[in-house]
Amino acid sequence: MRLKTILICSIFFLSNLVSGQDSLGNNSPFISSSFDSFKQGEWLKFRVHYGIFNASYATIDLKEDLLNDKKVFRSIAIGRTTGIARIFFRLDDIYESYFDKNIVKPLKSKRNIYEGGYTKNVEIEYDYNNKIAIVNNIKNNTIRKVPIKENVQDIISTFYFLRNHFDVSKLKINDFIKITMFFDADNYNFKMKFLGYENIKTKFGTVNCSKFRPYIESGRVFRDSESLTLWVSNDKNKIPIKIEAELRIGSIEADLEGFKGLKFPFKIIINE
């Protein structure tokens, strides 16, 4: 996995980096029937940095749209290197997800990226009746039909699914959240462990967070399979506040830099 891709994808629950075990079933005790963590107009911005040096920025916003004459949510995630990092390495990534408004379920996904000369332009449509994903590789002018697993999510819809359909209050320390994601024409298993609660200092003040440990494949980039830590606001919004990745050399962090359009008030413990 390229480090440049990690900088962007880590913000959206590290979904294309993790190596899990069992897929999530409908009888999971963690699924919540609530559907009230976000609304159209939500916009989040993250700063990815290596020490004091900014590496990139990423944004994700949510709007209403029409897909096949049906009102749906459309989320667009954009990641770009900035400053000195952009001089040495240009990254421009755009991810899109169209999903059902009544339950987070991907209907169409798009991925159009430029990473230091490497490009990819793919559109995916989900056919749940036949349990397949139709993968249109626009760059290579090829179309594939790939079987999908039950309750599958794409990289962006996962971000919203976890916020709306898991009741964190029922989690106990060391409980696991597991889910299946479809990315790059493959089904992946995502797994992360709940570590408890922690107060995190941010530019907005101190925020009480739920703390998670996403499991990743260790290798030449990460120190081990437990090198990533994710903090999510412990309020009704459930937005990522901080991500930390321990690398072979140093560490990379992603911090919430800006927000607007949240459905609920952003809870600050101490205004600083």
C-alpha positions as CSV (number, residue, x, y, z in Angstrom):
1,M,0.0,0.0,0.0
2,R,1.5,3.4,-1.0
3,L,2.1,5.8,1.8
4,K,0.5,8.6,-0.3
5,T,-2.7,6.7,-0.5
6,I,-2.6,6.1,3.3
7,L,-2.5,9.8,3.9
8,I,-5.9,10.3,2.4
9,C,-7.7,7.0,2.9
10,S,-6.8,6.9,6.6
11,I,-9.3,9.7,7.3
12,F,-12.2,7.7,6.0
13,F,-11.8,4.9,8.6
14,L,-8.8,3.3,7.0
15,S,-11.1,1.1,5.0
16,N,-8.8,0.0,2.2
17,L,-5.9,-0.7,4.5
18,V,-7.3,-3.0,7.1
19,S,-7.1,-6.8,7.3
20,G,-10.0,-8.3,9.3
21,Q,-11.6,-11.6,9.8
22,D,-15.3,-12.4,9.8
23,S,-17.7,-10.3,7.8
24,L,-20.6,-8.5,9.6
25,G,-24.0,-10.2,9.7
26,N,-27.4,-8.8,10.2
27,N,-27.5,-10.2,13.8
28,S,-24.6,-8.1,14.9
29,P,-25.3,-6.7,18.4
30,F,-23.7,-3.4,17.5
31,I,-26.1,-2.5,14.7
32,S,-28.3,0.4,15.7
33,S,-31.6,1.3,14.0
34,S,-30.9,5.1,14.6
35,F,-30.4,7.3,11.6
36,D,-29.7,10.7,12.9
37,S,-25.9,11.4,13.0
38,F,-25.7,13.6,9.9
39,K,-27.6,15.7,7.4
40,Q,-27.1,17.2,4.0
41,G,-24.7,20.2,4.0
42,E,-22.3,18.5,6.4
43,W,-18.6,19.4,5.5
44,L,-15.5,18.2,7.2
45,K,-11.8,19.2,6.6
46,F,-8.7,17.3,7.9
47,R,-5.1,18.3,8.0
48,V,-2.6,15.4,7.5
49,H,0.8,16.2,8.8
50,Y,4.2,14.6,9.5
51,G,5.4,16.3,12.7
52,I,5.1,20.1,12.0
53,F,5.1,19.7,8.3
54,N,1.7,19.6,6.4
55,A,1.5,16.8,3.9
56,S,-2.0,17.1,2.6
57,Y,-5.6,18.2,3.2
58,A,-8.8,16.1,2.8
59,T,-12.4,17.2,2.8
60,I,-15.6,15.2,2.8
61,D,-19.1,16.7,2.2
62,L,-22.6,15.4,1.9
63,K,-25.4,16.6,-0.4
64,E,-28.7,15.4,-1.7
65,D,-28.8,14.3,-5.3
66,L,-30.8,12.3,-7.8
67,L,-29.7,8.9,-9.0
68,N,-32.1,7.1,-11.5
69,D,-34.8,9.5,-10.5
70,K,-34.4,8.6,-6.8
71,K,-33.4,11.0,-4.1
72,V,-30.2,9.9,-2.5
73,F,-27.2,11.2,-0.6
74,R,-24.0,11.9,-2.5
75,S,-20.8,12.3,-0.6
76,I,-17.6,13.6,-2.2
77,A,-14.2,13.1,-0.5
78,I,-11.2,15.0,-1.9
79,G,-7.6,14.7,-0.9
80,R,-4.6,16.8,-2.1
81,T,-1.0,17.2,-1.1
82,T,0.0,20.8,-0.3
83,G,2.9,23.1,0.1
84,I,6.4,21.5,-0.1
85,A,4.9,18.0,-0.2
86,R,3.1,18.9,-3.4
87,I,6.4,20.0,-5.0
88,F,7.9,16.5,-4.3
89,F,4.8,14.5,-4.9
90,R,1.5,15.6,-6.4
91,L,-1.6,13.8,-5.1
92,D,-5.2,14.6,-6.3
93,D,-7.8,12.0,-5.2
94,I,-11.5,12.2,-5.5
95,Y,-13.9,9.5,-4.1
96,E,-17.7,9.7,-4.5
97,S,-20.5,7.6,-3.0
98,Y,-24.2,7.6,-3.8
99,F,-26.2,5.8,-1.1
100,D,-29.7,5.3,0.0
101,K,-31.2,7.9,2.3
102,N,-33.2,5.5,4.5
103,I,-30.3,3.2,5.3
104,V,-26.7,3.7,4.4
105,K,-26.2,1.3,1.5
106,P,-24.0,2.2,-1.5
107,L,-25.7,2.4,-4.9
108,K,-22.8,3.8,-6.9
109,S,-19.2,4.6,-6.2
110,K,-16.6,6.6,-8.1
111,R,-12.8,6.8,-7.7
112,N,-10.7,9.2,-9.8
113,I,-7.2,9.6,-8.6
114,Y,-3.8,11.0,-9.6
115,E,-0.9,10.0,-7.3
116,G,2.5,11.0,-8.6
117,G,1.8,9.9,-12.2
118,Y,-0.3,6.9,-11.2
119,T,-3.9,7.3,-12.3
120,K,-7.2,5.4,-11.8
121,N,-10.7,6.2,-12.9
122,V,-13.4,3.7,-11.9
123,E,-17.1,3.7,-11.5
124,I,-19.0,1.0,-9.6
125,E,-22.7,0.2,-9.6
126,Y,-24.2,-2.2,-7.1
127,D,-26.8,-4.8,-8.2
128,Y,-28.2,-6.2,-5.0
129,N,-30.7,-8.4,-6.7
130,N,-28.0,-10.4,-8.4
131,K,-25.4,-9.7,-5.6
132,I,-22.8,-8.3,-8.0
133,A,-20.9,-5.0,-8.5
134,I,-20.5,-3.8,-12.0
135,V,-17.0,-2.3,-12.1
136,N,-16.4,0.1,-15.0
137,N,-12.7,0.8,-15.4
138,I,-12.9,4.0,-17.5
139,K,-9.2,4.4,-17.9
140,N,-8.8,0.8,-19.4
141,N,-12.2,0.7,-21.0
142,T,-13.2,-2.6,-19.3
143,I,-16.3,-3.7,-17.4
144,R,-16.3,-6.5,-14.9
145,K,-19.0,-8.1,-12.8
146,V,-17.7,-9.1,-9.3
147,P,-19.7,-10.9,-6.6
148,I,-20.3,-8.8,-3.5
149,K,-20.9,-10.0,0.0
150,E,-23.8,-9.3,2.2
151,N,-24.1,-5.8,3.8
152,V,-21.2,-4.5,1.7
153,Q,-20.1,-0.9,1.9
154,D,-17.8,1.3,-0.2
155,I,-14.9,3.3,1.3
156,I,-17.0,6.4,1.8
157,S,-20.4,4.9,2.7
158,T,-18.6,3.1,5.5
159,F,-17.8,6.4,7.1
160,Y,-21.6,7.2,7.3
161,F,-22.7,3.6,8.0
162,L,-20.5,3.3,11.1
163,R,-21.8,6.7,12.4
164,N,-25.5,5.8,12.0
165,H,-25.9,2.1,12.4
166,F,-23.6,1.3,15.4
167,D,-24.5,2.1,19.0
168,V,-21.2,2.9,20.5
169,S,-22.8,3.1,24.0
170,K,-23.3,-0.6,23.9
171,L,-19.6,-1.4,23.2
172,K,-17.4,-2.7,25.9
173,I,-13.6,-2.3,25.9
174,N,-11.9,-4.7,23.5
175,D,-15.1,-5.4,21.6
176,F,-14.7,-5.5,17.8
177,I,-16.6,-3.8,15.1
178,K,-16.5,-5.8,11.8
179,I,-17.8,-4.9,8.4
180,T,-17.3,-5.9,4.7
181,M,-16.2,-3.3,2.2
182,F,-15.9,-3.3,-1.6
183,F,-12.8,-1.5,-2.9
184,D,-10.8,-1.9,-6.1
185,A,-13.0,-4.7,-7.4
186,D,-12.6,-6.8,-4.2
187,N,-14.4,-7.6,-1.0
188,Y,-12.4,-6.6,2.1
189,N,-13.0,-7.3,5.7
190,F,-12.7,-4.4,8.1
191,K,-12.1,-4.8,11.8
192,M,-11.4,-2.4,14.6
193,K,-11.3,-2.7,18.4
194,F,-13.0,-0.3,20.8
195,L,-10.4,0.9,23.4
196,G,-12.6,3.2,25.5
197,Y,-12.9,6.9,25.9
198,E,-10.3,9.7,25.9
199,N,-10.2,13.5,26.0
200,I,-8.4,14.9,23.0
201,K,-7.1,18.5,22.6
202,T,-8.0,20.1,19.3
203,K,-7.9,23.6,17.8
204,F,-11.5,24.0,18.9
205,G,-11.0,22.9,22.5
206,T,-11.0,19.6,24.3
207,V,-13.3,16.9,22.9
208,N,-14.3,13.7,24.6
209,C,-13.8,10.8,22.1
210,S,-14.4,7.2,21.5
211,K,-11.1,5.5,20.8
212,F,-10.6,2.7,18.3
213,R,-7.8,0.6,17.0
214,P,-8.2,-0.3,13.3
215,Y,-6.3,-3.4,12.3
216,I,-3.9,-3.1,9.3
217,E,-1.4,-5.1,7.4
218,S,2.0,-4.5,8.8
219,G,5.0,-4.2,6.5
220,R,7.6,-1.8,5.3
221,V,5.4,1.3,6.1
222,F,3.7,0.5,9.4
223,R,5.4,-0.8,12.5
224,D,2.9,-3.5,13.2
225,S,-0.8,-4.4,12.7
226,E,-1.8,-2.1,15.6
227,S,-0.1,1.0,14.4
228,L,-3.2,3.0,13.8
229,T,-5.4,4.8,16.3
230,L,-8.7,6.6,15.6
231,W,-10.5,9.0,17.9
232,V,-14.2,9.8,17.1
233,S,-16.3,12.5,18.9
234,N,-18.4,11.0,21.6
235,D,-21.5,12.9,20.7
236,K,-24.4,12.4,18.3
237,N,-22.3,13.6,15.3
238,K,-19.7,10.8,15.7
239,I,-17.1,12.6,13.5
240,P,-13.4,11.7,13.3
241,I,-11.3,14.0,15.5
242,K,-7.8,12.5,15.2
243,I,-6.0,9.7,13.5
244,E,-2.4,8.6,14.3
245,A,-0.3,6.2,12.3
246,E,2.9,4.9,13.7
247,L,5.3,4.3,10.9
248,R,8.7,2.6,10.6
249,I,10.2,6.1,10.9
250,G,8.1,8.6,12.9
251,S,4.4,9.0,12.7
252,I,1.7,10.7,10.7
253,E,-1.3,12.4,12.1
254,A,-4.6,13.6,10.7
255,D,-6.6,16.2,12.7
256,L,-10.0,17.8,12.2
257,E,-9.2,21.2,10.8
258,G,-12.7,22.6,10.0
259,F,-16.4,21.7,9.9
260,K,-19.8,23.1,9.1
261,G,-23.4,21.8,8.7
262,L,-23.3,19.3,11.6
263,K,-26.7,18.0,12.6
264,F,-26.0,18.4,16.3
265,P,-23.9,20.8,18.4
266,F,-20.2,20.0,18.5
267,K,-19.5,19.2,22.1
268,I,-16.5,20.9,23.6
269,I,-15.4,20.2,27.2
270,I,-13.0,23.1,27.5
271,N,-12.8,26.1,25.2
272,E,-9.2,27.1,24.9
